């Protein structure tokens, strides 16, 4: 039996330049915006890990029922890396991944340095 093609999901990765350093050092702000994005797009949080570094940069991982959102900031370089991956269980979430990422880019008022999409 031949099965139809299946794509497990879209994984979007960006590197942004951010002029507003306070957004690269405010882990609580990132958690708050992520919680609102999760609600807006009806995504379910399984857990979250936050680590603030001595230079006020941070790394945060949100584990989602649908997969994950992860960020790492480098305020000393005005940059961050962010990845969003949503599985396609029961529906194609590709457009949702793009919209979630667009919400983050708007929040950070970032300029895209690198932008990758990987179809899993």
C-alpha positions in Angstrom: 0.0 0.0 0.0 1.4 3.4 -1.0 1.0 6.1 1.6 0.6 9.8 0.7 3.6 12.0 1.2 3.8 13.3 4.8 5.8 16.2 6.2 6.2 16.1 10.0 6.4 19.8 10.2 8.1 23.1 9.5 11.1 24.3 11.4 11.9 28.0 11.0 15.1 29.5 12.3 16.1 33.1 12.3 19.0 35.3 13.4 17.9 38.9 14.1 19.6 42.2 14.6 17.8 44.0 17.5 18.6 47.7 18.3 16.6 47.7 21.6 19.1 46.0 23.9 16.5 45.8 26.7 14.5 43.3 24.7 17.6 41.1 24.5 18.1 41.2 28.3 14.5 40.9 29.4 13.8 37.2 29.7 10.5 37.9 31.6 9.3 40.0 28.6 10.1 37.1 26.3 8.2 34.7 28.5 5.2 37.1 28.6 5.1 37.6 24.8 5.5 33.9 24.2 2.6 33.1 26.6 0.4 35.6 24.6 1.5 34.1 21.3 0.7 30.6 22.6 -2.7 31.7 23.5 -3.3 33.6 20.2 -2.3 30.5 18.1 -3.9 27.9 20.4 -0.6 26.2 21.2 -0.2 24.1 24.4 2.8 24.7 26.7 4.3 21.5 28.3 7.1 23.2 30.1 9.6 26.1 30.0 13.2 26.5 31.0 14.7 30.0 31.5 18.4 30.7 32.1 19.7 34.2 32.5 23.5 34.7 32.1 25.8 37.1 34.0 25.8 39.6 31.1 21.9 39.6 31.2 21.6 37.6 28.0 19.2 34.6 28.2 18.3 31.3 26.7 14.8 30.0 26.9 13.2 26.8 25.7 9.4 26.3 25.5 8.5 22.7 25.1 5.1 22.5 23.4 2.7 19.7 22.8 3.2 20.6 19.2 7.0 20.8 19.5 9.1 23.8 20.7 10.2 27.4 20.6 13.8 28.3 21.6 15.7 31.6 21.9 19.3 32.6 22.6 20.3 36.3 22.9 23.6 38.1 22.5 23.0 41.7 23.6 26.7 42.5 23.2 26.2 41.9 19.4 22.6 43.1 19.2 21.6 39.7 18.0 19.4 36.7 18.8 18.7 33.3 17.3 15.2 32.0 17.5 13.7 28.7 16.3 10.0 27.6 16.0 9.0 24.1 15.1 5.5 22.8 15.1 4.5 19.3 14.1 1.9 18.6 11.5 -0.1 16.2 13.6 -3.7 16.3 12.4 -3.2 19.5 10.4 -0.5 21.4 8.4 0.9 24.0 10.8 3.4 25.5 8.3 1.6 28.9 8.0 1.1 29.0 11.8 4.9 28.6 12.2 5.5 31.6 9.8 2.9 33.7 11.7 4.4 32.9 15.1 7.8 33.9 13.8 6.4 37.1 12.4 4.9 38.0 15.8 8.4 37.6 17.4 10.1 39.7 14.7 7.5 42.4 15.3 8.0 42.2 19.1 11.8 42.5 18.8 11.5 45.1 16.0 14.2 43.0 14.5 16.0 43.0 11.2 16.5 39.5 9.7 20.1 38.5 9.3 19.4 34.9 8.5 16.2 33.1 7.8 15.9 29.3 7.2 12.9 27.1 6.7 13.4 23.3 7.0 10.6 21.0 6.0 11.0 18.0 8.3 
